[in-house]
C-alpha cells in the first residue's frame, strides 16, 4: 500500500508519517514548513511575549505526547515546501506522490486548483482538529476550551472537499483525560487519538464501510479564523489557569466515536 500525506513539519505532523510508515510500503510526505519555534519567531502566529508564553506550553505538551522533531523512517519520502507554496506546485513536481492508494490531509494550508480536484476525485481524507459540525475553522480545540466546552475537544475524520472543513463526516475521535494533564496536553492527545484511529481503520479497512454523513450547519457553535486568536485572547486563556480534572465532560452527539 502507498500513502500520500499533505501536512506540516511540527512533531505532531511528523508523527502521522511515522504512524503510516508502520502499515504502508511507501509513504509520500509533502510537508509545508513553518517555524518550529512559534511565538519566538514571527510566522503563522505573530511574535509577542504573550504568544511566546502560550506556545511554550504548546511545545512542552507536543514534546510530551510526540517527542522532538527528528528524521523519518526509510520508507517515507519527504518533500518540504514553504507554507503557502503548495498550490503553486504542478503535477510533474508531485508526480511520484500521485499514484497512491490513500491520500490524507492534516494541517496543510487551504488546497485549491488542480490539486484539490485531484484529491477530491481520489477520495482523500482530512483530519480536522475539532468536532465538526460544532467547531470549524482554525484552532477549534482551543476555542472549545475557551468556550468552556471541554467535551467538544476532539477531531473529525471526514472526506476532503473544496470547502473548508465541510466534507462528509466518517467518525469522531475523542481524547481520554489523563489525570495531571494540562489543557494543552489534553488538546494534544486529541491529535494522537485522531492519528491512531485513522491509521487503524485504514489498516483494518473498516474505514471503507463507514457511512458518509453530511454536516449540519445548524449545529455549528463557532467558526473561528486565525486572526481571532490574538494576544488578548491568549492572555485571557492563560490567566484562567483552567483545570479539567474537576469537570464533568458533556459530549455532543458523536459519530462512530473513537476514544483514546
N, C-alpha and C positions, 0 to 999 in steps of 0.2 A: 504493500500500500504506500502511496505517495501522498503527502500532505503539504499544502501551501498555507502559510500564515502571514498575514499582514498585521504588524504590531509596532511596538516601540522598543526602547532599549533599557528600561529600568529592570531591576531584578525580577519583578513580578511578570514582566513580559518575556524575559529570557526563560523563566520557569516554564511557560507554556510550551516553548520549543523543546525543552528537556522532557516534559511530560509526553509529548507526542513522539519524541525520538525513541521511547520505550516500546511503542506499539507499531511504528511505521518503519518501512525500509528506508525511506528517504523523506526528509523534511526540508522544504524551502522556506526560509525565514527572511521576509522583507521587513527591515527594521527602520522605522522613522526615528531619527536621532534627535533627542533633546538633551539638555544638560542633566547630568546625574547628581547635580547639587542645586535642586530647586530652592528658591528663597535666598540662596547665596549668590547665584548667578542669574541675571535677568534673562528670561527665555519665555516659555509658555506662560509662566506666572511671573509677576513683577518682583524685583528685588526690594526688600524692605526689612526692617528689624522684626516686624510682626510676622511676615512671611517666613523669615529665617527661623523663628521660634516654632511656628506652625509646622513647617516642613522638616525640622529636626525631629519632631515627633513622628511624622510620616516615615522618614528614613529609618528611624530606630525600629518601628514596627515592621517595616518591609524587610529589614535585615533579620529580624526575629523570625519571621514567617518564611522568607525566601532565601536568606543568606546574601552574600555580596555579589556584585556583578563579576562574572568570570566567563571563561571560554565555554563554547557549546560542544556537545558530543560530535563525533566524527561523521555521523550520518545526517548532520544538519548543515545545509549550505546557506550561508548568510549573504544578504545584500543590504548594505547600510546606505540610506539616503537622508538628506536633511528633511526635518519635519516640514511638510508643505510641498515637497517636491514630488510626492507620489503621483499626483495627477499629471505631471509633466513627462513621466516615463512612457515609452511606447512598447508595443507588443514584442518587438525584437529584443529589447533590453530585458524583458521579463520572460522571454521565450521558454527557458528551462522550467519555470515555475507554473506554466500554464497548461500542463498536461497531467495534473494531479487528480486523485480520486476524491479528495476532501479539500475544501477551502474554508479557512477560518479567519475572521477579522476580530481583533481585540486591541483596543486602544490606538487604532490608526486614526489619521485625520479623515475628514469627510471625503469620501471617494466619489469621483464624478467621471463623466465621459465614457470612453470605450471600456475602461476597466470595470466600472460599476455594471455596465451592461453585461460584460463577460461573467462577472461574479454572480449576478442575479440569475443569469441563464444557467449557470452551473451549480445552483442551489447552495451558495455559500452560507455559512453560519456566522452569526455575530454574537459575541459575548458582551452584553450590555450590563455595566456595573450599576445596577439599580433595579428595583422591581417595577417592570412595566405592567400595565399602563399607568401605574400610580406616580412613579417618578421617572421623568425622561429628561434628556439633555445632558448637562455637564455636572460632574461631582455629585451625582444623585445620592450616594450614601451619606455624604457629608450633610446634605440638605435634609435627609430623613432624620438624622440625629439632631440637627439644628431645629427641626420642627417638632422635636420630642416624639418621634415615631420610630424607636429602635426596632420594632417588629417589621418595619418596611426596609430594613437594610438587607441587601442580598444582590442577586444577579438574575438576569433573564437570558436564557438561550433562545434566540429567535432567528428566523430566516433573514438574511440580509436583504434590504430593499433600497430603493433610491431615496426614500425619505429617511430622515434621521430617527433611528430607534423605533421605526414604525412597522417593521416586518412581522409576519405571523409568528406567534409565540409557540415554543415547544415545551419548555419547562422552566420552573423557577429553582434557584439554588439559595439555601438559607444557611448562614454560619451558626454553628453552635457557640454559645457564650462560654468561655473558659474562665473560671474564677481567677481574678487577678489581672485579667485583660484590661487594657485601656480602651477607650473608644476607637483609637487608631488601630490597635490590634484587632478589634472586633471587625472593623470595616475591611481590614486587610485579609482577615480569614474568609470574608465573602468572596474574595478573588480566588483563594485557594480552593474552596469548595466548588466554585464555578468551573475552574480548570479541571479538577479531578473528575467531576461529574460528566463534563463534556467528553473527556478522553475515554472514560469508562463506557459511556453509552455508545460511542463510536466503536470502541474495541468489541463490545458485545453485539453491536449492530442494532441495539434496541432503539436508537435514535430514529431509525428509519420507520418505526411503527408509530411514532407519536403523531397525534392529530395536530394539524396546523390551526391555531386559534387566532382569530382576528383580535386586534387590540381595541378596546372600548375607550374612546377618548373621554367619555363622560365620567370615567373613574379617575381621571388624572388629578393629582393633588398639586403638583408643581412641575413646570417645565423650566429648568434652570439653564442659564447661559454663563459662560466663563467670566464675562465682565461683572457679573453679580457677586462673584467671590472676590471681595476686596479686603483691604486691611481692617476696616471697621467690623466687617462680618467675622473675619478670622479672629480678631481680638475679642469680640463678644463671645465666640465659641470657647476660646481658651479660658476666659475669665469664669465661665460657668463651672469649670472643673467637673464635668459630667461623670457620674459613676453609674454603671449599668448593672452592678451585681445586686442592687436592691430594687430593680424594676421588674414589673410584670410585663412581658412582651405580648402585645396584642398584634396578631398577624392579620393581614388582609386575606381575601380569597386567593389561594395559591394554585398554580397549575402544575400537576405532577411533581410536587416539591421534592428536592433532594437536599437533605441536611448533612452537614459535615463540619 
